[in-house]
Amino acid sequence: MGIRMITVDRINNPIDIYAKDDARFYYSLIGAEGVHNIGNCFAAEKQGTNSIAVKDGVVSVMGRYAIIDPSDDEVLTLEMNQTGYNRNDLVIVEFNSNSGDESIALKVLKGTATTGTATDPVLIKNDLTQGGTIRQVALHRIKWKGTSVEKIERYAPILPNLATLVEKQEN
């Protein structure tokens, strides 16, 4: 097809700006995916015995962006672990375009219970710029020891904004 104009005004031609075009543009600018430095940066905290609340912020998956508003949390249910076993779960953001209708969702990806050292579940890392339809980005690791959550730790780093990068460069 060749080069296409995506952010221009044209009088006699249809506008053909697609979400995938914006995503490629944003991803080319940022060059990374994950949690952006705004609000509570998708912080996670335990609520009760089997749920966590993910706080406000902005997250991106290869240029596809999603937000949780400052006055809102997303509560995720955890599947209890077994007594005497260790397990790592991951809080992920998942982009999915399998059905042709794109979506981004927060999920808990359950790990495998073991009596030894727990390992993280495997993420789906399709390249969305090359026709991939599912991509998962880990935000937090939930470490289980028996039926108790031992620790919730940030998995994805917080991406610096442009002002922070300029300030770092000046110093």
N, C-alpha and C positions, 0 to 999 in steps of 0.2 A: 504493500500500500504506500510506503514512503512516509515522508514527514507530514505531520498533521499539526495544524494550529489549534491550541486548546484554550487559550485565554485571550481571545481577540474578538472584536465585534465584526460581524459580516452581515451585510444587508440581504443578500440573495441566497445564502447557503444556510443549511440547518446548523445549529450549534451542536457540536459533538464532544462535550466534556463529560468524561466518565469518572466514576470514583477511582478506578484503577489508575487513571492519569494523575489525579491529585495525589494518590498514594505514592506513586513513583517519584513525583516531584518532591513531596515531603521527605521521603526516605533518602533521596539524593542529597537533600539539604542537611538532614540530621545525621545520616550515616550510621544510625544505631536504632535499636528498639528497646523499649522498657518504660520505666516510670520517669516522668518529667518532674522537674523541681518546682512544684506549685502546690499550695494547700498542704494537706497532710500526707501527700505522696503515697497514697494507697497503703498507708500503715495498716497493720492487722493486729487486732487484739482479741483475746479469748473472751467469750461470753458464755457463761455456764459451762456445763460439762461436754457439750457436743456441738458447739457452734463458735464461729469467729465473725467479727465485724470488720469489713474492709472499709477504711475511711476515704474521704474525698481525695481527688487528684486527677491527673491526666496520664494515660498510658497509650503507647503506640506499638503496633505490630506491623513492621515493615511499611510504615507510612499510613496505616489505618489507625485512626485515633478514636478513643472512647474516654468518657469522663464519668466521675461520680461527683455530683454537685456538693458544695460545701455544707449544706444543711442535711445531707443524706449519708447513709452508710449502706453497704450491701452485706447482708448477713448470709453466711454459707454454713450449711450443716455438715458436720464431720461424722464419719462412720467410726464408731468405737473400735478400738484395738482389743486384742485378746490379752488376758493376764499372762505374764511371763514372756511376752514377745515384744520386740522392738519393731518400729515401722516409721518410715519417712513418707509423708504426704506432701504434695506440692499444691500451693494455691497458684493457679494459672489464669492467664487471660488467653482465650482461644478465638482466633479468627477462623470463620468457616464460610466457604462459598460453594460447598458441595451441591446444594440444591439450585444454584444460580442466584439465590437470594442471600446476600452477604449478611453475616451477623458477627458480633463480638460478645463474648460472655465470660464471666468469672466462674471458675469451677475449682473443685478440689479433686486432684488426681491422686487416687489412693495407691500407696506403695504396697510392697509385699512384706508381710509379717515374717520375722525371723527371730531365732533365739540368739543370733550373733549380731554383728554390726549391720544396721539397716542401710539400704541404698535407696537412692531416689528413683522414682518411676521414670520411664523413658518418655521424652517429649516428641511430638510430631513437629518436624521442622521443615515442612515443604517450603520451597522458594516461591513466594507469591508473585514475584516479578517474572517467573518462568512458567506460569500456568498452574502452580501448586494451589490446592484448594483448602488445606488446613494447616495452620501454624499455631503452635502453643509457645507462650513465653512464661517462664516461671517467675513469680513475684515473691513468694515466701515458701520456706520449708517448715513443716510442722513435724517436730520430732516427738514420737510417742515412746513412752517406756511403760509397758503394760497398758492399763486402761487410763493412764494420765498423760496429758500433753506436757512433756518436759520443757519444751522450748518452741517458740515461734521466731524464726530468724529471717531477715530480709535476704532474698536470693538475688533479685535483680538490683543492680546499682541504680542510684538516682542520677539521671542524666543531667549534666550542667546546662544551664541556659546560656544564651549568647553573652549576656552581661557578665556572667561569671567567667566565661572563657576570655573575654576582652580584658577583664580585670587581672586575671592570672597572667595573660600575655604581657600586660603593662608592667607587672611586678617582675 
